[in-house]
Amino acid sequence: MIDFTEGKINFGARNIDSISDDEDLRGLAGEGLIEKRETGRNKIYYYAESAVDGMRFGAYIRLQEKRIEWIRLHWLDSPTKGWDDASDKAMMDEYRLLLNFVKKTTGSSPDNKIRRKYIWRFKWGQLEVSFEPRAYQADIFMRFL
């Protein structure tokens, strides 16, 4: 379960939120609720899957100095599975779908729009819906203060 207004992702009885740190994430990984992964440059990040309103998301969790810097939510049921499926239309359709999904779940319109980003501000940080045309990718970002 994802709660954008509170900045939380729920995993059973435990949450990831703006005050979660490396120790909390290691604990969740130890319980098998999230995965601890390593990049090619020996940097650690965490991955989990969560669902809300019938939409499944892959959550990529990036740390900075032992705190969560941001969580990137990628829609797992995206029609664009690879370069053969990629198109400007498919990316923009997904972008609009994610934008409408966030508007519905937050119950509000964005506070700001900058280029390809719609931004909502909350006490925990900011929520962004954006797309990257060179990668044919649309995502939701939770950036924590």
CORRA-V283844 format. One record per run of one state. SS is the DSSP state (~ for helix, > for strand, _ for the rest). FROM is the first residue (numbers start at 0). LEN is the number of residues. Records with the same first field share a line. If there is no record, write none. Layout:
# CORRA-V283844
SS = FROM-LEN ; FROM-LEN
This chain:
# CORRA-V283844
_ = 0-1 ; 3-4 ; 11-2 ; 16-4 ; 30-4 ; 38-5 ; 52-2 ; 64-2 ; 75-12 ; 106-5 ; 114-2 ; 122-2 ; 132-4 ; 144-1
> = 1-2 ; 7-4 ; 13-3 ; 20-1 ; 34-4 ; 43-9 ; 54-10 ; 66-9 ; 111-3 ; 116-6 ; 124-8 ; 136-8
~ = 21-9 ; 87-19
